[in-house]
């Protein structure tokens, strides 16, 4: 994590530079700007390439990355079928992700790995860790090349859209709650002042209110509204005659849990105080789990939080945000998206401080 921080900061500085040009044109679709930032971060850390999303939005990498999250109706239906009936789907040769997408990312990883092995080039990123694992021949911890590609791809999918959505929803709520925005900006500035104005890995860890604001954003807008799991052993539900059998697919309604007034009073209210250090321990276990829980929890929790905190810190210390007239409130969610997303973008006014 600490070794990859400089890569994240390089992409953060690109976000800061490009925001100046973007803001001159009027209201900002902050979701689009943050997609470019997270695409650059994950592309660099997972695939070892410079995506240049801000300056080259028509590149193949940008095109195929966005295609993952913009499936056609037919692709959506195939994906649902394969998820529900994996054995039948395999027999029919159906795939949840189209061949052109998998081929593109497979080729990117292949060329990056070959370049590093031929030249001896190394880099402090996720891909380098995977290469070292794959090169541990004849050990139980080594991984195959296909596993290497799959892990890089999952790392990208899990960290690109989810983090950009979290930051966009966070800034939207900060516009609706300007007192929270000012308090968070004050924490960012005071923390940076302690570190000579530099945003460092250590300074991020000191931003406790930032953690609470992000957690409250994830409660109200979990990137995945439903968490899919599989029962690994027979389990009898307490105080009932119902037994969930081994192998049964489980769908956990995160959005429902996070907005249940029994667990979170006034669930539609954006209140970061729920997640302050003294209050977070009062939350009932397994009622808040935007990254999942247990051994199958998201492996990229800390990385996602790091890039999210870097992006928010850079923006909040330079800009004051307010709602644009183009932003429709109450917001309308995309129906066909498997991630929580706003129809039409998140349009904000960004005034330089």
TADATA-V904236 format. One record per backbone hydrogen bond with DSSP energy under -0.5 kcal/mol. CO is the residue of the C=O (numbers start at 1). NH is the residue of the N-H. If there is no record, write none. Layout:
co=CO nh=NH
co=CO nh=NH
//
This chain:
co=1 nh=5
co=2 nh=5
co=4 nh=8
co=5 nh=9
co=6 nh=10
co=7 nh=11
co=8 nh=12
co=9 nh=13
co=10 nh=14
co=11 nh=15
co=12 nh=16
co=13 nh=17
co=14 nh=18
co=15 nh=19
co=16 nh=20
co=17 nh=20
co=17 nh=21
co=18 nh=22
co=19 nh=23
co=20 nh=24
co=22 nh=25
co=23 nh=26
co=28 nh=30
co=28 nh=348
co=29 nh=32
co=29 nh=33
co=30 nh=34
co=31 nh=35
co=32 nh=36
co=33 nh=37
co=34 nh=38
co=35 nh=39
co=36 nh=40
co=37 nh=41
co=38 nh=42
co=39 nh=43
co=40 nh=44
co=41 nh=45
co=42 nh=46
co=42 nh=47
co=43 nh=47
co=43 nh=49
co=44 nh=48
co=45 nh=126
co=45 nh=127
co=49 nh=51
co=52 nh=56
co=56 nh=59
co=59 nh=63
co=60 nh=64
co=61 nh=65
co=62 nh=66
co=63 nh=67
co=64 nh=68
co=65 nh=69
co=66 nh=69
co=67 nh=70
co=72 nh=76
co=73 nh=77
co=74 nh=78
co=75 nh=79
co=76 nh=80
co=77 nh=81
co=78 nh=82
co=79 nh=83
co=80 nh=84
co=81 nh=85
co=85 nh=89
co=86 nh=90
co=87 nh=91
co=88 nh=92
co=89 nh=94
co=90 nh=93
co=98 nh=101
co=98 nh=102
co=99 nh=103
co=100 nh=104
co=101 nh=105
co=102 nh=106
co=103 nh=107
co=104 nh=108
co=105 nh=109
co=106 nh=110
co=107 nh=111
co=108 nh=112
co=109 nh=113
co=110 nh=114
co=111 nh=115
co=112 nh=116
co=113 nh=117
co=114 nh=118
co=115 nh=119
co=116 nh=120
co=123 nh=125
co=125 nh=129
co=126 nh=130
co=127 nh=131
co=128 nh=132
co=129 nh=133
co=130 nh=134
co=131 nh=135
co=133 nh=136
co=133 nh=143
co=135 nh=137
co=136 nh=139
co=139 nh=142
co=144 nh=148
co=145 nh=149
co=146 nh=150
co=147 nh=151
co=148 nh=152
co=149 nh=153
co=150 nh=154
co=151 nh=155
co=152 nh=156
co=153 nh=157
co=154 nh=158
co=155 nh=159
co=156 nh=160
co=157 nh=161
co=159 nh=163
co=160 nh=164
co=161 nh=165
co=162 nh=166
co=163 nh=167
co=164 nh=168
co=165 nh=169
co=166 nh=170
co=167 nh=171
co=168 nh=172
co=169 nh=173
co=170 nh=174
co=171 nh=175
co=172 nh=176
co=173 nh=177
co=177 nh=180
co=177 nh=181
co=178 nh=182
co=179 nh=183
co=180 nh=184
co=181 nh=185
co=182 nh=186
co=183 nh=187
co=184 nh=188
co=185 nh=189
co=186 nh=190
co=187 nh=191
co=188 nh=192
co=189 nh=193
co=190 nh=194
co=191 nh=195
co=192 nh=195
co=192 nh=197
co=193 nh=196
co=195 nh=198
co=198 nh=200
co=200 nh=204
co=201 nh=205
co=202 nh=206
co=203 nh=206
co=204 nh=207
co=206 nh=208
co=207 nh=211
co=208 nh=212
co=209 nh=213
co=210 nh=214
co=211 nh=215
co=212 nh=216
co=213 nh=217
co=214 nh=218
co=215 nh=219
co=216 nh=220
co=217 nh=221
co=219 nh=222
co=223 nh=225
co=223 nh=340
co=225 nh=254
co=225 nh=255
co=226 nh=228
co=227 nh=252
co=229 nh=250
co=231 nh=247
co=235 nh=237
co=235 nh=244
co=237 nh=240
co=242 nh=237
co=243 nh=245
co=244 nh=235
co=245 nh=248
co=248 nh=231
co=250 nh=229
co=250 nh=252
co=251 nh=253
co=252 nh=227
co=252 nh=254
co=253 nh=257
co=254 nh=258
co=255 nh=259
co=257 nh=260
co=259 nh=261
co=260 nh=263
co=260 nh=264
co=266 nh=269
co=269 nh=271
co=271 nh=274
co=272 nh=275
co=273 nh=276
co=276 nh=279
co=276 nh=280
co=277 nh=281
co=279 nh=282
co=280 nh=283
co=284 nh=287
co=289 nh=292
co=291 nh=298
co=293 nh=296
co=294 nh=297
co=298 nh=301
co=300 nh=304
co=301 nh=305
co=302 nh=306
co=303 nh=307
co=304 nh=308
co=305 nh=309
co=306 nh=310
co=307 nh=311
co=308 nh=312
co=309 nh=313
co=310 nh=314
co=311 nh=315
co=312 nh=316
co=313 nh=317
co=314 nh=318
co=315 nh=318
co=315 nh=319
co=318 nh=353
co=320 nh=351
co=322 nh=349
co=324 nh=327
co=326 nh=328
co=331 nh=333
co=332 nh=343
co=339 nh=341
co=341 nh=334
co=342 nh=345
co=345 nh=347
co=346 nh=30
co=346 nh=31
co=346 nh=348
co=347 nh=324
co=348 nh=28
co=349 nh=322
co=349 nh=351
co=350 nh=352
co=351 nh=320
//
